[in-house]
Amino acid sequence: MQFSIVALFATGALAAVCPTGIYSNPLCCVTDVFGVIGQNCEAPKSAIFDGLSFQNACAAVGLDPLCCVAPVADQGILCQIPVGTQ
């Protein structure tokens, strides 16, 4: 039961950061190539609740926040800059 509540909370928090639909995967990446590919990406290591917390979670490990279609081999495919980040 606890896991379900935590998973539901985390999903709701992520939805506020990345749009629903195809760009729904929040990733921390080294760089964004032409607004299409995020390189050397990983999932945020801490909880994210909004654009600022997403940016801070990625900055803590030296990466930039991106919302991507799908992570493939540590690359984010079709990425965009999340709302509320700089």
Secondary structure by P-SEA (a helix, b strand, c coil): caaaaaaaaaaaaaaaccccccccccccccccccccccccccccccccccaaaaaaaaaaacbbbbbccccccccccccccccccc
